[in-house]
Amino acid sequence: MGKAFEAVERHVLVTGCSSGIGRATAEVLRARGWQVYPTARRLEDLERLRQDGFQPVKLDVADPASVEEAVEDVLELSEGRLGAVVNNAGVAQFGAVEDLTRDAVRRQFEINTFGALDLTNRLIPHFRGQGRGRIVNVSSVYGRVTAPMVGCYCASKYALEAFSDAMRIELRAEGIAVSLIEPGPIFSEFRTKSADHSVVGFDMGAGRFGARYQRRMAKAKAGQRRDLFTRPPEAVAVKIAHALESRHPKTRYCVTVPAYLGAFLRRFAPDSLLDLMLVKSARV
């Protein structure tokens, strides 16, 4: 049996709370008695959070100066009682690997990986000083299974998982728990926002897959359809709450049937089978 981690102060910083998983997490945790400090980049999103009774923190995870300022702000707002961080902010870069520019790859990693790592590393001394803390990193089923047309996104989540695994072992003796959340399809604005993100500095009409990019962008901007396997963002928030509150937090939490299936296949199925299942996604 693993070490039982002590309960932390119920003050938590949650990134990426303008909508979707982040906003649902802020609401669920507040209902469970947590003092939540949600972050957002845009002033209108910050104002909306403020009007809903939160104490929001301005944060652009891709900007080191913004990360530094956000850490100072949240430690001041919490009066040094911050007990946890949930790294949820993220976006997906669409595109075949051959079409990705260096800038597109760098932008993807800055948001999904480097920003979360920078923020967490700046908070670790605080957690270490109080002898306990919780770090929850929102990854994806694509942090286990690589799919075509989102290889850059998958790579950023694989990297986040590797950093989380190393950090979990490095910090365990100091009472700081690290957990990964691996959602599958979640009903949110994530796809639409990712579509907007993907077209910046990336020619969607060029290359062998140009027509497919155009169709995918149109579908993403049309909005996400509900289906049997898509869950609401609150389903992820509940798993995050368990990771924050449990005396024995899991190292990984899958959310949705496809996430459990992906984790199972990645562990037990040969690459040839996974390739066969995913190859249709790459057809022009």
Beta strands, then each sheet from edge to edge (+ up, - down):
strand 1: 11-14
strand 2: 35-40
strand 3: 57-58
strand 4: 84-87
strand 5: 133-138
strand 6: 176-183
strand 7: 252-255
sheet 1: 3+ 2+ 1+ 4+ 5+ 6+ 7+
end
